[in-house]
Amino acid sequence: MVELDAGALLARAQAETGLRDFGDPTLEDRFAVAVALLNGLGMDADGCGRAAEVCHWLLTTRLEFIADRERFPVAEEVIDRPMFVTGEPRSGTTLMHALMSVDPAARALRFWEVMYPSPPPGTTGPDDPRRARADADWREINATLPKWLHSHPYNDMLGDGLPEDERTWAFDFRVMTPTAWWRVPMQTVVGGLPTDPAAQYRLHKAMLQQFQFQRPRKHWVLKGFHGFRLAEFFEAYPDATLLWLHRDPVQVAASRTMMMADILEGIVGPVDLHAAARMHLDLTRASIANTMTNPLVDDPRILHVRYTDFLADPVGTVRRYHAFAGRTLTEDAEARMRHYLVHNKGDRHGKFRYSTAILTDIGEDLEALHSEFQPFRERFGVAIENRG
């Protein structure tokens, strides 16, 4: 049986780069956990070879990224009043983030940057070859996972696309997601790996500093699933604001089930939809429970907005958030957002279809689910969505 050797992979990355510092003394142990997980998948020689190459990419990238902080005064960069969007999956967060990103005064993370972060983009130029390299990666991702474009049409932005904040942790081996591991026949791994939210946000901030260095000053607009890490989030970014979109949890559970099934089908083949529905309903329940019990949900730096209100007036919601954050949204920015909405329809690559029937198929009663989530709906004014 072919297996990966964590120590050999670490040594190979260090030898190839001539660098030794991973920037975190716990990284090597954490990497060993990730490698043990990969070895437990029972992949054939081809799968192991692909996994080894992804590991090498992430390890060498990390070594080079950490070295940049010695080569350049990147750590001196101040991240001033960043604006974040959060919410349950399938609650409009990506569209909200996309609209905010077209503001000329804003800066968002881009896939070509987080996939290939060294050297700092401000030290290169507009013809940086990493852009083309990430474009090629994304053409491969879209060919491998064609249904993902139905639920996430923004993937047509290729390397200029907008990653979630969690993607900055790919080379930290705390999550293993398709945008780093699409070549490897494996499920997405979002649990089971060691986590440390405070350390993760330090790394996230280091990424922002890297991409802000020697570039025109703009305010950051970002998107991630920060609800479970609010204490560490605000510790890292005390002057941040957070827009939190809220949607009917029953729709969230059904929609995220089909989205992830579509993604994983391209990587590992047919997915057990009933098992997926149970998992995503459990994840939705856990997230809603956190939202209802975490005292920081009521922090004055958080603006809570209903998904349906956002859909009814997307640009108005962006304007409202800017006012909440103490910023002004210009007429030019609003015009760009309206242009984006006209020219980037959500079904431009095909209609994403899902149904709450997937929940009844696993024995759930929709009325009982609505009752279960009623305290959440009452607290945030979220109505039941009357759709399939």
Protein Blocks (a to p, Z undefined) as FASTA:
>chain_A
ZZddfklmmmmmmmmnopabeoiaklmmmmmmmmmmmmmnopafklmmmmmmmmmmmmmm
mmmmmmmmmmpckllpccehiacdeddehilpmmmmmmmmmpmkbccddfklmmmmcccf
klmcfklmklmmmmmmmmmmmmmmmmlmmmmmmlmnmmmmccdfklmmmmnopaccfklm
mmpccdddfehiacdfklmmmmmmmmmmmmmgopacddddddddfklmmmmmmmmmmmbc
cddddddfklmmmmmmmmmmmmmmmmnopadfklmmmmmmmmmmmmmmmmmmmmklmpck
bccddfklmmmmmmlmmmmmmmmnopacdfklmmmmmmmmmmmcfklnopadddfklmmm
nopafklmmmmmmmmmmmnopacdddZZ
